[in-house]
């Protein structure tokens, strides 16, 4: 690893220029030909350095465009740039594919594996399974459809009680202390989704069929294998995932049900309706104290006290303006962290709206950012990030490592926040595996009708979310809830990752309560390893149990149940 000095530049000054694909291709191909003809491994390593410089430059411009486009989806310049990448990323991927082919065919492969690690070649071989020149048009169409869905949600507006909201700013209204307001807010939001369904459902149908056609062109019966290869899953299978979902059904669903029943009693309701689920306490949900600026100041103090590494990291994020946290019109929904290679700069994107979710998303995305910052010294960008299943361990565990500082954000409501936070994390697991199983069903049956697809989701809800009461909402009773989930549209099969990582994060929560320094040392080692190992190897490196291991889910359930039962939530 190399020490990277804090840049004097800020994100606003990072220069953007559209990469000229012809120029990129010419330079890439020249180095690739020299690589193939190289007489020694050292000559090949020199060519790899040149090729990686081209790749990092391209990735830098792509990610600058991503951030600036999602920050304002109505900016015409970055909208055009985003469209350019939608159309040209597949051709760039074709270049990477030829690079990957040359790597695996190198006569010096053994020496290259010694230089870069064997896992690079595992990732490369998985990458080769996801691309052929024949699917270029399909990839372009997939990108265009994904952008269309993102814009629909970014520009969605809800008129409610004389005010206009976007989906992010409406969340506090949905969590109102007034149950009548919550009920009417839910009706207004889901009426929007119902109205958009005439566009969104056919759009998703096109996505499914495009992905299925590409999978067939790649030689697979359906998109499932391609989806797993895209996620670079090398050491577990759909059957192992199905068994994990079974454990969640058997062990987590009942405990989640107990929590919903406690909530119903706390709120004094005859029945807990879907619009009550996010309203946890009769005294109201805990809300962060202070302005967004105050929250960032508290976060800086927190990371200064947590460790020298997090102090240096967060100082860099602040000084370089690498966070866009506050909601506004035209901004894409959700939160994410990305990485801008040429500036060795993570970037955190979120939509603060005055709820406890502001703190959750800040610590979550800071976990991602801290990890990629910690592994920025690797020579291959394939190692900057681990696969998503492992990457979510960093983010979800960071949420728990920061528990000792939550009083700065929530004051007297801190205990209420912690109870809600870990309860929400546990209750998320059934939903998370339902999303995963839904995607397996969808891509194993790509010719399902729109109605059959909605019914498949509704059937899964009855298995994994049996408590859910839609209070007669026709759109949700028909199975429309899944249409809010960005990942289903834009990142197929990216969801079981959260649930696997959550089981690992629960283990870090337990270890941190027992012996903080040992837990933090394991976490730091995990972050520094980046993506240089597979998911299960990274889990082992962090001294965690595999979520697939018999008894692992049961072990965390028992610990969390004990904690939740130790809290007198009737006081809240």
Secondary structure by P-SEA (a helix, b strand, c coil): ccccccccccccccccccccaaaaaaaaaaaaaaaaacccaaaaaaaaaaaaaaaaaaaaaaaaaaaaaaaccccaaaaaaaaaaaacaaaaaaaaaaaaaaaaaccaaaaaaaaccaaaaaaaaaaaacccccaaaaaaaaaaaaaaaaaaaaacccccccccccccccccccccccaaaaaaaaaaaaaaaaaacccaaaaaaaaaaaaaaaaaaaccccaaaaaaaaaccccccaaaaaaaaaaaacccaaaaaaaaaaaaaaaccccccccccccccccccccccccaaaaaaaaaaaaaaacaaaaaaaaaaaaaccccccccccccccccccccccccbbbbbbbbcccaaaaaaaaaaaaaaaaaaaaccccccccccccaaaaaaaaaaaaaaaccccccccccaaaaaaaaaaaaaaaaaaaaaaaaaaaaaaaacccccaaaaaaaaaaaaaaccccccccccccccccccccccccccccccccaaaaaaaaaaaaaaaaaaccaaaaaaaaaaaaaacccccaaaaaaaaccccccccaaaaaaaaaaaaaaaacccccc
